């Protein structure tokens, strides 16, 4: 086992004032000794998933960067809000892209899901959907 456990965090929101991005940043400071939590490369520039694009030219570089960060990590934490009773569309698109690359990055990878929300359910539906 490595000296440190390396975990990558994926933010489910692109907003600058996102509660979930703040949660993910706080995790970096609260990580136990021996664990390093770093933010994953952004999925903000991902184009809408299209199998024709993937078949003709492969995964775009930003998709490959996210997939590689996940592949190299010991685990993944997704901190995401709930949008309209479910997963944010951009996050869904990012997961669609990454789930279709060769040498699947999520295979056998421990993954945790967290949500920060002022709402009464606190992101329960998005967590259910992600599971």
N, C-alpha and C positions, 0 to 999 in steps of 0.2 A: 504494500500500500504506500502511496505517496506521502510525503511529509505533511502536505496540506491537501485538504479536500477543496477542489475547485468547483464552484457552482456558478452558473450563468443565470442572470435574471432577465426575463423578457417583460417589457412593459406593454400593457394592453391598450394604452391611451397615448396619443401623441401631444395632447395639450400640455403647455408649459406648466400650468397650475394643477396638473393631474394629481389627485390624491394617491393613485396607485403608483405613479412614478415616484412620488415622495415616499411611499411605503417601501418600494424597492431600494431607494437610496438609503433609507434608514436601516434596512436589513444589512447593508454593507458595513455599517458602523456597529451593529448589534450581533454580528456573526460570532459564534463561539471561537475560542482559540483553536487553531488548526483548520479553520475554514475561511476561504476567501470567496466573497460573492462579488462578481463583476457584471456590469451591464452587457447584454448581448448587443451585437451590431443592430442598428436601427432597421426596421422594415418600412420606414416611411416612404421610400421611393419605389417599393415593389409595384410592378404593373399588375393588373388583374390577371389571375392565373388563366393560362390558355395552353392546353396540351399541344396545340399546333406549334406554338412558339418553342416550347420545351423540346419537342421532337426535331424541329428544324435547326435550332441553334443552342440547345441545352439550357440549363438554368442560368439566369442572369448573374452577374458577378456579386450583386448585393445578396441574392438568395444563397449563393455558394458561401459567402462570408458568414451568414447566419448559421447555415448548416454546419460549417466547419467549427464554429464556436461551440455549438451544441455537442458536436461529435467529440471535441477535445475535453469538454467539461465532465466532471464526475456526476453532476446532477443539474437539474433545471428548476427554477422557480418562475412561475408566471404570475405576475401581479396585474390583475385586470379589473376594470369596472364592468358593470352590466349595462348594456345599451338595449333599450326596448325589449327587455325580458330575455336577453341572450348575449352572445359573444359580439364584441365590436367587429364590424365588417373587415376592417384592415387587419386585425389580428387573425381572423378566420382565413383571409387571403394569404397571410404570411405562413400560417400553419399548413395551408393547402400546398403552397410551393415547397416548403421544406419536407413535407410528407412524401413528396414524389421524387426526391433526388435519390441517386444510387447510393449504396452503403448507408442505409437509413439511419440518420443521426439520433432519432428517438428510441431506436431498438434497445431494449433492456436498460433504458436510462431512467433512474429515479426522477420523479417530477412532483413538485408541490404546486398547489394553486392557492393564491391568496387574493382577497379583495378588500378594498377600503371603500366604504360608501356611507353617505348620510341617510340612505334609505333604510326602511325597517327590516328588509331581508338581507341587507349587507352583501349582495352579490351572489346569493345562494343559487339563483337560476343559471348564471354564467358558469359557476363552478360545476353544477350538475351537467351542463352542456359540454364543458371541457373534459370531464371525466369520461 
